[in-house]
Amino acid sequence: MERAENEEDASNQRADNERKEYTKNCRDVTIGKDTVHNVPYSLEVVQKNYLSTLKRRAKAIDKLMELFKEGRGKTVFQSRYLRFLSAVSLQNSGGSDNGTVTLITATALVLIRSIGITESEISTESIAKGAAPE
């Protein structure tokens, strides 16, 4: 009987030591009212909506990489975007500063829309303001 208790105590001691060894490289993380225990330092805990945002942004970057992938062998932009760029470039046939700014803005707009970033994420107005000279 005493031997069984000693074995149980030794087993509990080993389990405690293993738990201490594991948790010395961990921390508790609090998000809002929730606490996640024993999170390894090599990991980050994020809310699900933020993770969705990161995944959506990663997809946009993947689309950008695919858009300009070497050896693609076809036009990068959809024909509607090419027509839009052609129309804007005609405005700049005289080479004016305003025409150049418009062409830069149009190119940025086409690129951003081509990789799937919507008007609600980056507005056309924001793109125009970002391309305008100071």
Phi, psi and omega per residue, in radians:
M1 nan -0.802 -3.134
E2 -1.145 -0.633 3.121
R3 -1.121 -0.702 3.117
A4 -1.114 -0.688 3.114
E5 -1.159 -0.690 3.118
N6 -1.129 -0.706 3.108
E7 -1.136 -0.696 3.115
E8 -1.147 -0.738 3.104
D9 -1.094 -0.720 3.124
A10 -1.135 -0.700 3.116
S11 -1.127 -0.762 3.109
N12 -1.108 -0.678 3.125
Q13 -1.122 -0.756 3.106
R14 -1.085 -0.757 3.132
A15 -1.086 -0.733 3.101
D16 -1.099 -0.736 3.130
N17 -1.122 -0.737 3.112
E18 -1.104 -0.730 3.133
R19 -1.118 -0.746 3.125
K20 -1.120 -0.729 3.132
E21 -1.095 -0.748 -3.136
Y22 -1.164 -0.805 -3.028
T23 -1.363 -0.179 3.121
K24 -1.227 -0.362 3.077
N25 -1.802 0.381 -3.098
C26 -2.232 2.941 3.104
R27 -2.552 2.889 3.030
D28 -1.682 2.398 -3.121
V29 -2.121 2.283 3.126
T30 -1.936 2.214 3.053
I31 -2.176 1.980 -3.077
G32 1.105 -2.113 -3.140
K33 -1.704 -0.106 -3.075
D34 -1.691 2.492 3.072
T35 -2.132 2.278 3.073
V36 -1.845 2.175 -3.069
H37 -1.656 2.673 3.019
N38 0.973 0.851 3.076
V39 -1.547 2.118 3.124
P40 -1.053 2.586 -3.124
Y41 -1.094 -0.376 -3.128
S42 -1.361 -0.099 -3.125
L43 -2.027 2.682 3.028
E44 -2.048 2.551 3.081
V45 -1.875 2.177 3.128
V46 -2.267 2.727 3.096
Q47 -1.246 2.670 -3.057
K48 -1.051 -0.692 -3.126
N49 -1.151 -0.604 3.090
Y50 -1.216 -0.681 3.087
L51 -1.083 -0.693 3.086
S52 -1.078 -0.706 3.104
T53 -1.098 -0.766 3.128
L54 -1.110 -0.699 3.119
K55 -1.130 -0.718 3.134
R56 -1.115 -0.717 3.118
R57 -1.170 -0.672 3.114
A58 -1.109 -0.663 3.093
K59 -1.115 -0.678 3.119
A60 -1.106 -0.728 3.112
I61 -1.143 -0.720 3.082
D62 -1.045 -0.709 3.108
K63 -1.129 -0.683 3.112
L64 -1.111 -0.770 3.117
M65 -1.086 -0.729 3.140
E66 -1.171 -0.633 -3.112
L67 -1.039 -0.689 -3.081
F68 -1.917 0.371 -3.126
K69 -1.080 2.388 -3.113
E70 -1.128 2.471 3.086
G71 1.344 0.325 -3.113
R72 -1.172 -0.607 3.025
G73 1.256 0.289 3.086
K74 -2.595 2.983 -3.115
T75 -1.054 2.429 -3.083
V76 -1.234 -0.753 -3.048
F77 -1.775 2.713 3.065
Q78 -1.133 2.704 -3.064
S79 -1.052 -0.602 -3.141
R80 -1.123 -0.618 3.105
Y81 -1.259 -0.640 3.104
L82 -1.126 -0.692 3.093
R83 -1.115 -0.711 3.111
F84 -1.068 -0.809 3.130
L85 -1.124 -0.648 3.096
S86 -1.087 -0.781 -3.141
A87 -1.096 -0.732 -3.138
V88 -1.191 -0.670 -3.121
S89 -1.198 -0.494 3.065
L90 -1.097 -0.597 3.116
Q91 -1.102 -0.505 -3.080
N92 -1.692 0.390 -3.100
S93 -1.103 -0.440 3.093
G94 -1.489 -0.170 3.106
G95 1.355 0.452 -3.121
S96 -1.244 2.793 3.111
D97 -1.104 -0.746 3.135
N98 -1.105 -0.697 3.112
G99 -1.123 -0.674 3.110
T100 -1.137 -0.756 3.107
V101 -1.088 -0.728 3.122
T102 -1.098 -0.724 3.130
L103 -1.146 -0.717 3.091
I104 -1.089 -0.790 3.123
T105 -1.076 -0.778 -3.134
A106 -1.112 -0.699 3.123
T107 -1.130 -0.759 3.096
A108 -1.083 -0.750 3.133
L109 -1.058 -0.815 -3.132
V110 -1.081 -0.772 -3.136
L111 -1.097 -0.810 -3.115
I112 -1.123 -0.763 3.134
R113 -1.234 -0.530 -3.134
S114 -1.165 -0.496 3.141
I115 -1.630 0.098 2.995
G116 1.657 0.193 3.083
I117 -1.429 2.155 -3.008
T118 -1.521 2.957 3.105
E119 -1.035 -0.610 -3.123
S120 -1.247 -0.431 3.128
E121 -1.472 -0.830 3.051
I122 -2.377 1.990 -3.084
S123 -1.312 2.723 3.083
T124 -1.051 -0.645 3.114
E125 -1.088 -0.721 3.118
S126 -1.130 -0.676 3.100
I127 -1.110 -0.777 3.139
A128 -1.078 -0.756 3.130
K129 -1.143 -0.623 -3.140
G130 -1.207 -0.474 -3.106
A131 -1.643 -0.232 -3.097
A132 -1.250 2.442 3.091
P133 -1.252 2.754 -3.113
E134 -1.413 nan nan
